[in-house]
Amino acid sequence: MINALVTGSQGFIAKNFIHQNLNNKVRFLLINKKSKINSIKNHLSKADLIFHFAGTNRSEKKYDFYKDNVIFTTLLVKNNINNAPIVYLSSVKFSENSVYGKTKKKAEKILTRFCKINKTPLYILRLPNVFGKWSKPNYNSVVSTFCFNILKNKKIENRFPNKKITLLYIDDLINFLNKILYKKFINKKKIVFSKFNSYSITLKNLETIIRSFKDLRTKYNFDILRSNLASKLYSTYISFCDKNDVVYDFTQKSDYRGKFVEFFKSKKLGQISFFSIYPGQIRGAHFHHSKTEKFLLIKGKVEMRFKNISNNKSFKIILSDKKNNIIETIPGYYHDIKNISKKEAIVLLWSNQLFNIKNPDTISINYEKI
């Protein structure tokens, strides 16, 4: 078992790192701002590997940067009696002339000196903006700030829309850290990492993508998630939901036949909907030239009729929820679906094309007149 010491254990990155490695291979020794000096020394005496995540990156007091980034790092190496390898989360801003940049650079020097003298492996990760679940909005993450405030219908300030930033998703960072945790790297000296699976984007485009997530609940257009970055941003956006946000209304169309609800739309992947059929009622009664559909009967018993509009060949299929088969419609075939049970039937529907009112490719026709 690996004894992994984690500083800054209550922080956003540490929480994700710890909870993605809750297994029998790792025992975590946790240090946070409330930890007493004796507890810190005790944990360090048992550590096989140190993940130094602690530090201040935003404060109105300059001393906080010095205390957390420099003094605490000095304390850490002074009491690393096992000469345990150290993984330090630095920043791409380490070379900036800000108090944050200066203290991160100073911490790197302290660690480098210690590890060189003691021949201890050192991994320095100079990170860009990290985003993901459990990050803190209105603090130091523009992604979490945009996600939280847009979700909650609050105003956001985007004073430099054309500014480009580099983003690193939390799970991609954790995957990288795990390579070190599980000894995928062999290191006998200092290694600095500055290239990750990151994304470059302007603040304007970032805001546009996050605002588009609100449309998913009304327009159901999942094409906005076509990129890896958008998908990761959406996961972050949803992570700020509470019980008031996870449930929302949807548009439902109803008539004498039953109900119809659209759920998912994509130009590439098609459309997912569900509908109900009241006892004795028929839905469909049309054909498509190119469109094809898949039906999954969730509840009830139905009869589906098919007829080739070019040669009048026909067949029928009975579906029951006792055996959940999937049935596909064939281009050029009339089809309808009738509820032959005494209860409302529920059907899940996928279509390979979105419905286009200007070119619907859905032609109603009377079965008997084909």
Beta strands, then each sheet from edge to edge (+ up, - down):
strand 1: 2-7
strand 2: 26-31
strand 3: 49-52
strand 4: 86-91
strand 5: 122-127
strand 6: 129-131
strand 7: 164-169
strand 8: 190-193
strand 9: 199-202
strand 10: 252-254
strand 11: 259-266
strand 12: 270-277
strand 13: 282-287
strand 14: 293-299
strand 15: 301-308
strand 16: 314-320
strand 17: 326-328
strand 18: 333-339
strand 19: 345-351
strand 20: 363-364
sheet 1: 2+ 1+ 3+ 4+ 5+ 8+
sheet 2: 6+ 7+ 9-
sheet 3: 10+ 11- 12+ 19- 14+ 17-
sheet 4: 16+ 15- 18+ 13- 20+
end
